[in-house]
Amino acid sequence: MFYLITGENTPLIEDEKSKICSKFQGIPFNKLTENTSLEDFILNTEACDMFSPQKGQIIINPKWLKKISKETIGSFERCLLTASNFKLPLLFIIKKIDKRSIGYKLLKKYKVIEKDCPEFKEWENQKVIDWIIYYCQKENSPIDIKAAQMLIDAYGSNLGIIKQEIDKCMVTILPKKNITSNDLIHASSNSVGEYALLSTAIKKGNINKIIFHMDQLMNHKEDPHKIFNQFLFQINQLLPLALAHQQRIHPEKLAKQLGKHPFFIKKQMESLIKNPLKNKLTQILKTLSEIDRLIKSGKLTAKLALIRFANQLKYQL
Protein backbone atom coordinates (compact mmCIF):
# COMPACT_ATOMS: atom_id res chain seq x y z
CA MET A 1 0.00 0.00 0.00
CA PHE A 2 3.03 2.30 0.30
CA TYR A 3 4.93 3.42 -2.80
CA LEU A 4 8.16 5.36 -3.29
CA ILE A 5 9.02 6.83 -6.70
CA THR A 6 12.45 8.43 -7.11
CA GLY A 7 14.11 10.23 -10.02
CA GLU A 8 13.53 13.23 -12.28
CA ASN A 9 12.06 11.67 -15.41
CA THR A 10 8.67 13.40 -15.22
CA PRO A 11 6.85 11.44 -17.99
CA LEU A 12 7.95 8.12 -16.46
CA ILE A 13 6.90 9.32 -13.00
CA GLU A 14 3.47 10.31 -14.36
CA ASP A 15 3.13 6.86 -15.94
CA GLU A 16 3.94 5.14 -12.64
CA LYS A 17 1.62 7.43 -10.71
CA SER A 18 -1.25 6.64 -13.10
CA LYS A 19 -0.63 2.90 -12.77
CA ILE A 20 -0.70 3.12 -8.97
CA CYS A 21 -3.86 5.25 -8.83
CA SER A 22 -5.63 2.90 -11.27
CA LYS A 23 -5.10 0.05 -8.79
CA PHE A 24 -7.29 1.88 -6.28
CA GLN A 25 -10.35 2.77 -8.36
CA GLY A 26 -12.96 4.50 -6.26
CA ILE A 27 -10.41 5.82 -3.78
CA PRO A 28 -9.65 9.55 -4.22
CA PHE A 29 -6.07 10.77 -3.77
CA ASN A 30 -5.11 14.03 -2.07
CA LYS A 31 -2.09 15.68 -3.69
CA LEU A 32 0.28 17.35 -1.22
CA THR A 33 3.17 19.65 -2.13
CA GLU A 34 6.73 19.79 -0.84
CA ASN A 35 5.67 22.58 1.54
CA THR A 36 3.26 20.29 3.40
CA SER A 37 4.66 19.72 6.86
CA LEU A 38 5.03 16.33 8.52
CA GLU A 39 2.38 17.39 11.04
CA ASP A 40 -0.15 18.17 8.28
CA PHE A 41 0.67 14.92 6.50
CA ILE A 42 0.04 12.99 9.71
CA LEU A 43 -3.25 14.86 10.33
CA ASN A 44 -4.47 14.10 6.81
CA THR A 45 -3.64 10.43 7.24
CA GLU A 46 -5.05 9.97 10.73
CA ALA A 47 -8.28 11.76 9.79
CA CYS A 48 -9.47 8.43 8.40
CA ASP A 49 -11.45 6.19 10.70
CA MET A 50 -14.38 3.78 10.38
CA PHE A 51 -16.76 6.72 9.87
CA SER A 52 -14.66 8.57 7.25
CA PRO A 53 -14.26 7.79 3.53
CA GLN A 54 -11.08 6.02 2.49
CA LYS A 55 -8.52 8.34 0.86
CA GLY A 56 -5.01 8.01 -0.49
CA GLN A 57 -2.25 10.59 -0.46
CA ILE A 58 0.35 11.63 -3.01
CA ILE A 59 3.11 13.76 -1.56
CA ILE A 60 5.71 15.28 -3.86
CA ASN A 61 9.28 15.99 -2.70
CA PRO A 62 8.49 16.14 1.04
CA LYS A 63 11.37 18.02 2.63
CA TRP A 64 10.78 16.40 6.01
CA LEU A 65 11.23 12.85 4.69
CA LYS A 66 14.95 13.53 4.16
CA LYS A 67 15.54 14.69 7.72
CA ILE A 68 13.11 13.05 10.13
CA SER A 69 14.44 13.49 13.65
CA LYS A 70 14.46 10.92 16.43
CA GLU A 71 11.82 13.07 18.17
CA THR A 72 9.34 12.83 15.27
CA ILE A 73 10.05 9.30 14.01
CA GLY A 74 7.53 7.86 16.50
CA SER A 75 4.74 10.07 15.15
CA PHE A 76 5.63 9.13 11.57
CA GLU A 77 5.60 5.42 12.41
CA ARG A 78 2.17 5.70 14.07
CA CYS A 79 0.98 7.49 10.92
CA LEU A 80 2.20 4.64 8.72
CA LEU A 81 0.61 2.10 11.07
CA THR A 82 -2.75 3.90 10.78
CA ALA A 83 -2.47 4.00 6.99
CA SER A 84 -1.61 0.31 6.97
CA ASN A 85 -4.50 -0.67 9.25
CA PHE A 86 -7.07 1.30 7.24
CA LYS A 87 -5.50 0.28 3.88
CA LEU A 88 -4.79 3.86 2.85
CA PRO A 89 -2.43 4.02 -0.17
CA LEU A 90 0.47 6.45 0.30
CA LEU A 91 2.63 7.53 -2.64
CA PHE A 92 5.89 9.40 -2.00
CA ILE A 93 7.51 11.06 -5.04
CA ILE A 94 11.00 12.39 -4.40
CA LYS A 95 14.00 13.18 -6.59
CA LYS A 96 16.50 11.38 -4.40
CA ILE A 97 16.51 9.77 -0.98
CA ASP A 98 19.35 8.65 1.26
CA LYS A 99 18.82 4.95 1.86
CA ARG A 100 20.65 5.29 5.16
CA SER A 101 18.09 7.77 6.50
CA ILE A 102 15.61 6.96 9.27
CA GLY A 103 12.61 7.80 7.07
CA TYR A 104 13.67 5.43 4.29
CA LYS A 105 14.41 2.59 6.71
CA LEU A 106 10.97 3.00 8.25
CA LEU A 107 9.29 2.88 4.84
CA LYS A 108 11.25 -0.30 4.09
CA LYS A 109 9.98 -1.76 7.38
CA TYR A 110 6.46 -1.31 6.02
CA LYS A 111 7.46 -2.99 2.73
CA VAL A 112 7.29 0.09 0.54
CA ILE A 113 7.24 -0.67 -3.20
CA GLU A 114 10.02 1.28 -4.94
CA LYS A 115 10.36 2.51 -8.51
CA ASP A 116 13.26 4.58 -9.83
CA CYS A 117 12.60 6.88 -12.81
CA PRO A 118 15.95 8.44 -13.79
CA GLU A 119 16.44 10.61 -16.86
CA PHE A 120 17.39 8.50 -19.87
CA LYS A 121 21.02 8.64 -20.88
CA GLU A 122 21.87 10.04 -24.31
CA TRP A 123 22.77 6.60 -25.66
CA GLU A 124 19.62 4.85 -24.39
CA ASN A 125 17.70 5.23 -27.66
CA GLN A 126 15.85 1.95 -27.33
CA LYS A 127 14.43 2.91 -23.94
CA VAL A 128 13.16 6.17 -25.43
CA ILE A 129 11.62 4.33 -28.40
CA ASP A 130 9.98 1.81 -26.03
CA TRP A 131 8.47 4.66 -24.01
CA ILE A 132 7.22 6.47 -27.14
CA ILE A 133 5.53 3.27 -28.38
CA TYR A 134 4.05 2.57 -24.92
CA TYR A 135 2.73 6.12 -24.53
CA CYS A 136 1.15 6.19 -28.00
CA GLN A 137 -0.49 2.80 -27.50
CA LYS A 138 -1.85 3.95 -24.15
CA GLU A 139 -3.39 6.98 -25.90
CA ASN A 140 -4.79 4.71 -28.65
CA SER A 141 -2.57 6.33 -31.31
CA PRO A 142 0.01 3.74 -32.48
CA ILE A 143 3.22 5.23 -33.89
CA ASP A 144 5.56 3.65 -36.42
CA ILE A 145 9.26 3.11 -35.67
CA LYS A 146 10.41 5.63 -38.28
CA ALA A 147 8.33 8.35 -36.63
CA ALA A 148 9.63 7.40 -33.16
CA GLN A 149 13.22 7.59 -34.41
CA MET A 150 12.48 10.98 -35.97
CA LEU A 151 11.43 12.28 -32.56
CA ILE A 152 14.69 11.03 -31.04
CA ASP A 153 16.69 12.67 -33.86
CA ALA A 154 14.86 15.89 -33.15
CA TYR A 155 14.71 15.96 -29.35
CA GLY A 156 17.15 13.34 -28.08
CA SER A 157 16.08 11.74 -24.80
CA ASN A 158 14.00 14.73 -23.63
CA LEU A 159 10.71 12.93 -22.97
CA GLY A 160 8.99 16.15 -21.89
CA ILE A 161 9.36 17.75 -25.33
CA ILE A 162 8.72 14.45 -27.12
CA LYS A 163 5.44 14.04 -25.21
CA GLN A 164 4.37 17.58 -26.16
CA GLU A 165 5.05 16.87 -29.85
CA ILE A 166 3.13 13.58 -29.73
CA ASP A 167 0.16 15.21 -27.99
CA LYS A 168 0.15 18.03 -30.57
CA CYS A 169 0.29 15.51 -33.41
CA MET A 170 -2.58 13.44 -31.95
CA VAL A 171 -4.83 16.51 -31.97
CA THR A 172 -3.70 17.60 -35.44
CA ILE A 173 -4.42 14.30 -37.19
CA LEU A 174 -7.89 13.67 -35.69
CA PRO A 175 -9.98 11.63 -36.49
CA LYS A 176 -6.98 9.63 -37.76
CA LYS A 177 -5.23 7.62 -35.05
CA ASN A 178 -1.99 6.10 -36.36
CA ILE A 179 1.02 8.46 -36.28
CA THR A 180 3.51 8.42 -39.15
CA SER A 181 6.65 10.49 -39.80
CA ASN A 182 4.67 12.60 -42.32
CA ASP A 183 2.11 13.34 -39.61
CA LEU A 184 4.87 14.56 -37.28
CA ILE A 185 6.33 16.81 -39.98
CA HIS A 186 2.89 18.26 -40.74
CA ALA A 187 2.07 18.84 -37.06
CA SER A 188 5.42 20.49 -36.30
CA SER A 189 5.61 22.90 -39.26
CA ASN A 190 8.50 20.86 -40.71
CA SER A 191 10.89 21.44 -37.77
CA VAL A 192 10.90 17.73 -36.82
CA GLY A 193 11.77 16.83 -40.42
CA GLU A 194 14.60 19.37 -40.43
CA TYR A 195 15.97 17.97 -37.17
CA ALA A 196 15.91 14.50 -38.73
CA LEU A 197 17.79 15.80 -41.79
CA LEU A 198 20.30 17.55 -39.51
CA SER A 199 20.80 14.29 -37.64
CA THR A 200 21.43 12.42 -40.89
CA ALA A 201 23.90 15.09 -42.04
CA ILE A 202 25.85 14.80 -38.76
CA LYS A 203 25.92 10.99 -38.98
CA LYS A 204 27.29 11.27 -42.52
CA GLY A 205 29.71 14.09 -41.66
CA ASN A 206 28.40 16.34 -44.44
CA ILE A 207 29.46 19.80 -43.26
CA ASN A 208 27.59 21.77 -45.95
CA LYS A 209 24.31 19.99 -45.18
CA ILE A 210 24.86 20.36 -41.43
CA ILE A 211 25.16 24.12 -41.84
CA PHE A 212 22.23 24.25 -44.28
CA HIS A 213 19.83 22.42 -41.94
CA MET A 214 20.94 24.47 -38.93
CA ASP A 215 20.11 27.57 -40.97
CA GLN A 216 16.75 26.09 -42.00
CA LEU A 217 15.84 25.42 -38.38
CA MET A 218 16.61 29.02 -37.47
CA ASN A 219 14.41 30.10 -40.39
CA HIS A 220 11.63 27.99 -38.84
CA LYS A 221 12.08 30.14 -35.69
CA GLU A 222 13.36 27.18 -33.67
CA ASP A 223 14.98 28.10 -30.36
CA PRO A 224 18.76 28.38 -31.02
CA HIS A 225 19.41 26.77 -27.62
CA LYS A 226 17.42 23.71 -28.73
CA ILE A 227 19.33 23.48 -32.03
CA PHE A 228 22.65 23.77 -30.21
CA ASN A 229 21.69 21.15 -27.63
CA GLN A 230 20.46 18.76 -30.30
CA PHE A 231 23.77 19.06 -32.15
CA LEU A 232 25.55 18.31 -28.85
CA PHE A 233 23.28 15.28 -28.33
CA GLN A 234 24.17 13.85 -31.74
CA ILE A 235 27.91 14.31 -31.19
CA ASN A 236 27.66 12.55 -27.83
CA GLN A 237 25.95 9.66 -29.63
CA LEU A 238 28.82 9.30 -32.10
CA LEU A 239 31.80 9.97 -29.84
CA PRO A 240 31.84 6.62 -27.94
CA LEU A 241 31.78 4.83 -31.30
CA ALA A 242 34.61 6.98 -32.65
CA LEU A 243 36.79 6.45 -29.57
CA ALA A 244 36.15 2.71 -29.67
CA HIS A 245 37.10 2.67 -33.36
CA GLN A 246 40.35 4.54 -32.63
CA GLN A 247 41.19 2.15 -29.79
CA ARG A 248 40.17 -0.87 -31.90
CA ILE A 249 37.61 -2.05 -29.36
CA HIS A 250 35.55 -4.92 -30.76
CA PRO A 251 31.88 -4.02 -31.44
CA GLU A 252 30.64 -6.81 -29.15
CA LYS A 253 32.71 -5.48 -26.24
CA LEU A 254 31.47 -1.93 -26.90
CA ALA A 255 27.88 -3.19 -27.12
CA LYS A 256 28.25 -4.76 -23.69
CA GLN A 257 29.72 -1.54 -22.26
CA LEU A 258 26.89 0.58 -23.70
CA GLY A 259 24.14 -1.95 -23.00
CA LYS A 260 23.14 -2.26 -26.66
CA HIS A 261 22.69 -5.13 -29.10
CA PRO A 262 25.94 -6.08 -30.91
CA PHE A 263 24.25 -5.97 -34.32
CA PHE A 264 23.10 -2.39 -33.68
CA ILE A 265 26.65 -1.34 -32.71
CA LYS A 266 28.08 -3.11 -35.75
CA LYS A 267 25.76 -1.20 -38.10
CA GLN A 268 26.56 2.06 -36.31
CA MET A 269 30.29 1.38 -36.65
CA GLU A 270 29.93 0.68 -40.37
CA SER A 271 28.26 4.06 -40.78
CA LEU A 272 30.83 5.85 -38.58
CA ILE A 273 33.80 4.54 -40.59
CA LYS A 274 32.43 6.41 -43.63
CA ASN A 275 31.98 9.64 -41.64
CA PRO A 276 34.72 12.15 -42.63
CA LEU A 277 34.35 13.88 -39.23
CA LYS A 278 35.02 10.72 -37.19
CA ASN A 279 38.54 11.80 -36.16
CA LYS A 280 37.40 15.34 -35.32
CA LEU A 281 34.53 14.53 -32.96
CA THR A 282 36.60 15.13 -29.82
CA GLN A 283 37.68 18.52 -31.18
CA ILE A 284 34.08 19.34 -32.13
CA LEU A 285 32.88 18.42 -28.64
CA LYS A 286 35.58 20.63 -27.11
CA THR A 287 34.53 23.52 -29.36
CA LEU A 288 30.86 23.02 -28.43
CA SER A 289 31.79 22.97 -24.72
CA GLU A 290 33.72 26.24 -25.05
CA ILE A 291 30.83 27.89 -26.87
CA ASP A 292 28.34 26.54 -24.31
CA ARG A 293 30.40 28.13 -21.53
CA LEU A 294 30.26 31.49 -23.36
CA ILE A 295 26.48 31.19 -23.73
CA LYS A 296 25.95 30.38 -20.06
CA SER A 297 28.21 33.25 -18.97
CA GLY A 298 26.18 35.67 -21.11
CA LYS A 299 29.11 36.54 -23.39
CA LEU A 300 27.43 35.04 -26.44
CA THR A 301 23.80 34.58 -27.50
CA ALA A 302 22.70 31.14 -28.67
CA LYS A 303 22.01 32.48 -32.18
CA LEU A 304 25.48 34.00 -32.49
CA ALA A 305 26.91 30.80 -31.03
CA LEU A 306 25.36 28.77 -33.85
CA ILE A 307 26.77 31.17 -36.45
CA ARG A 308 30.19 31.03 -34.82
CA PHE A 309 30.11 27.24 -34.66
CA ALA A 310 29.04 26.97 -38.31
CA ASN A 311 32.03 29.12 -39.35
CA GLN A 312 34.43 27.06 -37.26
CA LEU A 313 32.97 23.86 -38.62
CA LYS A 314 33.42 25.04 -42.19
CA TYR A 315 36.82 26.71 -42.05
CA GLN A 316 38.76 25.58 -38.95
CA LEU A 317 37.87 22.03 -37.99
Phi and psi in degrees as a GROMACS rama.xvg file:
@    title "Ramachandran Plot"
@    xaxis  label "Phi"
@    yaxis  label "Psi"
@TYPE xy
-107.451  136.464  PHE-2
-131.4  142.739  TYR-3
-130.706  115.278  LEU-4
-109.738  125.16  ILE-5
-117.238  161.123  THR-6
115.907  -179.674  GLY-7
-128.196  13.681  GLU-8
-86.9017  89.4091  ASN-9
-55.0106  -47.9326  THR-10
-59.6621  -39.7729  PRO-11
-66.3166  -39.2929  LEU-12
-62.438  -43.0989  ILE-13
-62.3396  -38.7915  GLU-14
-60.8586  -47.2963  ASP-15
-64.7401  -40.5654  GLU-16
-62.1398  -41.6932  LYS-17
-64.1401  -41.2501  SER-18
-61.4806  -43.047  LYS-19
-66.1457  -47.262  ILE-20
-62.9745  -34.1086  CYS-21
-68.0408  -20.897  SER-22
-72.0504  -20.2407  LYS-23
-118.532  54.1217  PHE-24
-60.3064  134.031  GLN-25
94.405  -11.9575  GLY-26
-104.073  116.091  ILE-27
-72.7638  152.208  PRO-28
-116.313  129.455  PHE-29
-85.843  134.407  ASN-30
-102.563  119.238  LYS-31
-110.643  144.522  LEU-32
-92.5359  175.624  THR-33
-65.1459  -19.5403  GLU-34
-84.2483  -5.30128  ASN-35
-68.6335  127.391  THR-36
-77.3044  163.566  SER-37
-60.5739  -38.871  LEU-38
-61.5675  -43.6133  GLU-39
-68.319  -36.8176  ASP-40
-62.8053  -43.161  PHE-41
-64.6481  -42.5507  ILE-42
-61.5753  -43.3509  LEU-43
-62.5223  -38.4637  ASN-44
-72.7851  -46.0689  THR-45
-78.4122  -3.57552  GLU-46
-70.2373  -14.6855  ALA-47
-83.7677  128.718  CYS-48
-143.873  -169.504  ASP-49
-66.2173  -13.8591  MET-50
-103.937  -0.397078  PHE-51
-111.264  149.325  SER-52
-67.3154  147.791  PRO-53
-72.4003  133.249  GLN-54
-138.37  148.656  LYS-55
-104.985  169.849  GLY-56
-134.276  137.768  GLN-57
-116.601  118.504  ILE-58
-120.275  125.999  ILE-59
-103.952  123.996  ILE-60
48.5876  52.9405  ASN-61
-65.1476  119.513  PRO-62
-63.9843  -34.8076  LYS-63
-70.5423  -22.8408  TRP-64
-65.4552  -27.0955  LEU-65
-77.6261  -20.9851  LYS-66
-140.96  49.8069  LYS-67
-68.8732  129.446  ILE-68
-86.9772  166.994  SER-69
-64.3994  -26.1643  LYS-70
-72.918  -30.7032  GLU-71
-103.009  -7.83167  THR-72
-61.9302  -33.4185  ILE-73
-64.1113  -42.7751  GLY-74
-64.472  -40.1485  SER-75
-65.7319  -39.8316  PHE-76
-67.322  -38.641  GLU-77
-63.9734  -35.9651  ARG-78
-62.8246  -45.8423  CYS-79
-65.5849  -36.2581  LEU-80
-64.3969  -42.3121  LEU-81
-61.4078  -46.2993  THR-82
-61.6448  -37.5856  ALA-83
-68.5974  -43.5844  SER-84
-64.7776  -38.8994  ASN-85
-94.7592  7.21516  PHE-86
54.8901  50.0798  LYS-87
-96.6048  116.659  LEU-88
-70.1066  132.03  PRO-89
-120.879  128.627  LEU-90
-121.561  116.376  LEU-91
-102.343  124.843  PHE-92
-116.969  118.219  ILE-93
-145.626  143.39  ILE-94
-62.6509  -45.5174  LYS-95
-155.329  143.653  LYS-96
-136.976  139.322  ILE-97
-77.7893  116.97  ASP-98
-73.5308  -2.43847  LYS-99
-93.9887  -6.88256  ARG-100
-73.6659  157.766  SER-101
-63.7357  -42.5386  ILE-102
-60.1846  -44.1091  GLY-103
-65.9103  -43.046  TYR-104
-62.8437  -34.217  LYS-105
-71.1463  -39.4093  LEU-106
-61.8754  -39.7185  LEU-107
-63.3087  -35.7759  LYS-108
-59.6885  -35.0248  LYS-109
-93.5025  19.8593  TYR-110
57.4858  49.2611  LYS-111
-62.8118  141.1  VAL-112
-92.2522  122.609  ILE-113
-105.188  146.172  GLU-114
-144.678  123.846  LYS-115
-98.8127  133.286  ASP-116
-126.635  71.0164  CYS-117
-76.2678  160.186  PRO-118
-61.4119  141.982  GLU-119
-69.3201  142.179  PHE-120
-73.9237  160.523  LYS-121
-64.6911  -23.4262  GLU-122
-95.789  1.49567  TRP-123
-90.5142  55.6115  GLU-124
-58.0126  -42.5562  ASN-125
-63.6989  -36.8593  GLN-126
-64.0762  -38.4243  LYS-127
-66.694  -44.6953  VAL-128
-60.7564  -43.4617  ILE-129
-59.6301  -41.7407  ASP-130
-67.0911  -42.9014  TRP-131
-58.2108  -46.8269  ILE-132
-63.5053  -43.3362  ILE-133
-61.2835  -47.3578  TYR-134
-63.1215  -43.8705  TYR-135
-66.5555  -39.18  CYS-136
-64.415  -39.75  GLN-137
-62.0609  -34.8458  LYS-138
-89.8923  9.94138  GLU-139
60.3327  35.7708  ASN-140
-135.379  78.2188  SER-141
-55.3102  144.419  PRO-142
-122.733  142.038  ILE-143
-84.2238  160.682  ASP-144
-61.1516  -38.7823  ILE-145
-60.6751  -41.3835  LYS-146
-67.7644  -40.2206  ALA-147
-62.2677  -43.359  ALA-148
-64.8257  -34.5544  GLN-149
-62.5491  -38.3677  MET-150
-65.6681  -39.0064  LEU-151
-66.5562  -42.1621  ILE-152
-60.0352  -34.0629  ASP-153
-83.408  -39.5308  ALA-154
-127.074  9.25648  TYR-155
62.1474  -133.491  GLY-156
-102.45  17.9895  SER-157
-80.0663  90.9585  ASN-158
-64.9936  -28.7968  LEU-159
-60.0751  -49.5997  GLY-160
-69.0585  -41.238  ILE-161
-58.5479  -43.9982  ILE-162
-61.2706  -42.5244  LYS-163
-59.9574  -43.3652  GLN-164
-66.2809  -39.755  GLU-165
-64.4934  -46.4556  ILE-166
-59.6088  -42.3628  ASP-167
-63.0164  -41.502  LYS-168
-66.3565  -40.3715  CYS-169
-58.8055  -40.7652  MET-170
-70.3953  -40.5966  VAL-171
-64.1434  -37.8473  THR-172
-90.6191  -2.14183  ILE-173
-52.3816  141.727  LEU-174
-84.3278  3.80237  PRO-175
-64.2262  148.817  LYS-176
-110.577  -50.2619  LYS-177
-66.2294  135.3  ASN-178
-102.133  126.018  ILE-179
-114.936  171.4  THR-180
-62.4262  -36.0997  SER-181
-64.4486  -35.982  ASN-182
-63.3121  -42.3369  ASP-183
-63.0026  -43.3026  LEU-184
-62.2965  -43.2727  ILE-185
-64.264  -42.2243  HIS-186
-72.4409  -23.0272  ALA-187
-105.601  12.7232  SER-188
57.2677  39.8308  SER-189
75.2425  -6.21378  ASN-190
-64.6989  -38.4182  SER-191
-62.4905  -42.1742  VAL-192
-62.1425  -39.0674  GLY-193
-67.4392  -39.1077  GLU-194
-62.2464  -40.1115  TYR-195
-63.2951  -41.4345  ALA-196
-67.3065  -37.4755  LEU-197
-63.0797  -42.8826  LEU-198
-60.2036  -43.8205  SER-199
-63.003  -41.3207  THR-200
-63.5631  -39.1552  ALA-201
-66.5823  -44.4757  ILE-202
-63.0254  -28.8255  LYS-203
-93.4488  -8.74519  LYS-204
70.0324  27.7985  GLY-205
-88.456  98.329  ASN-206
-61.6652  -44.3343  ILE-207
-61.1499  -41.3514  ASN-208
-72.9675  -32.3765  LYS-209
-59.1325  -49.8332  ILE-210
-64.6654  -40.5437  ILE-211
-61.1636  -47.2869  PHE-212
-73.1608  -29.7631  HIS-213
-62.8485  -42.4874  MET-214
-65.4774  -39.9713  ASP-215
-62.8783  -40.4386  GLN-216
-64.1548  -39.2041  LEU-217
-65.5421  -35.6699  MET-218
-65.7811  -28.07  ASN-219
-81.1471  6.63405  HIS-220
65.9503  27.3964  LYS-221
-70.1454  146.247  GLU-222
-61.2853  121.306  ASP-223
-55.8448  -33.4457  PRO-224
-60.5826  -41.628  HIS-225
-66.8991  -39.8764  LYS-226
-63.1428  -46.8541  ILE-227
-59.9014  -46.7114  PHE-228
-66.1321  -34.5702  ASN-229
-68.5186  -36.9186  GLN-230
-62.5346  -42.879  PHE-231
-61.8549  -40.3379  LEU-232
-60.0167  -44.8499  PHE-233
-66.3028  -39.7139  GLN-234
-64.4117  -40.9813  ILE-235
-65.8853  -24.2956  ASN-236
-71.1876  -39.0328  GLN-237
-84.0165  -30.3306  LEU-238
-58.8441  -45.8197  LEU-239
-58.6019  -35.558  PRO-240
-66.7825  -43.2362  LEU-241
-65.0683  -42.8723  ALA-242
-65.0705  -39.2665  LEU-243
-65.5935  -37.8633  ALA-244
-64.6412  -42.7286  HIS-245
-64.561  -36.6501  GLN-246
-90.869  4.42161  GLN-247
56.1991  41.7702  ARG-248
-80.6868  131.416  ILE-249
-64.4741  139.669  HIS-250
-52.4059  -37.1319  PRO-251
-66.3614  -37.9213  GLU-252
-67.6075  -42.312  LYS-253
-64.3457  -40.1563  LEU-254
-59.5672  -40.7225  ALA-255
-66.0071  -39.8782  LYS-256
-65.2765  -37.9586  GLN-257
-91.732  -6.91576  LEU-258
71.317  34.9234  GLY-259
-122.046  165.884  LYS-260
-72.1742  135.596  HIS-261
-55.3298  -36.7853  PRO-262
-64.4791  -39.3882  PHE-263
-62.2084  -45.6289  PHE-264
-63.9098  -39.6715  ILE-265
-60.3552  -45.4509  LYS-266
-65.5403  -38.4073  LYS-267
-64.4483  -40.3716  GLN-268
-63.8283  -42.0364  MET-269
-60.461  -38.0744  GLU-270
-71.1438  -40.6514  SER-271
-62.8465  -40.5814  LEU-272
-56.8175  -31.0111  ILE-273
-85.3452  -5.47425  LYS-274
-81.8133  116.869  ASN-275
-67.1117  -12.1228  PRO-276
-95.6257  2.93504  LEU-277
-57.6136  -33.2396  LYS-278
-89.4048  0.204982  ASN-279
-114.224  5.29551  LYS-280
-64.5551  -38.2626  LEU-281
-63.1096  -42.6462  THR-282
-65.133  -39.7953  GLN-283
-63.2358  -43.9838  ILE-284
-62.6342  -39.79  LEU-285
-63.1666  -42.8734  LYS-286
-62.8735  -44.0959  THR-287
-61.8211  -38.9471  LEU-288
-65.282  -40.6947  SER-289
-65.0617  -41.9919  GLU-290
-67.5003  -39.8793  ILE-291
-61.0471  -38.7987  ASP-292
-63.7988  -39.5305  ARG-293
-66.3801  -36.7665  LEU-294
-65.0336  -47.8548  ILE-295
-68.7783  -24.5103  LYS-296
-87.4507  -2.19622  SER-297
81.6693  8.50074  GLY-298
-85.5176  -10.5217  LYS-299
-151.086  134.246  LEU-300
-78.5636  159.808  THR-301
-63.1901  -36.6598  ALA-302
-65.3142  -46.661  LYS-303
-65.2797  -31.6463  LEU-304
-63.7295  -41.417  ALA-305
-64.1861  -41.3189  LEU-306
-64.2866  -44.4024  ILE-307
-62.1447  -44.0041  ARG-308
-64.9109  -40.6552  PHE-309
-59.7845  -41.6749  ALA-310
-65.5202  -42.9111  ASN-311
-65.2087  -39.0035  GLN-312
-63.352  -37.7117  LEU-313
-80.8062  -36.809  LYS-314
-114.714  -19.0953  TYR-315
-116.577  -28.3895  GLN-316
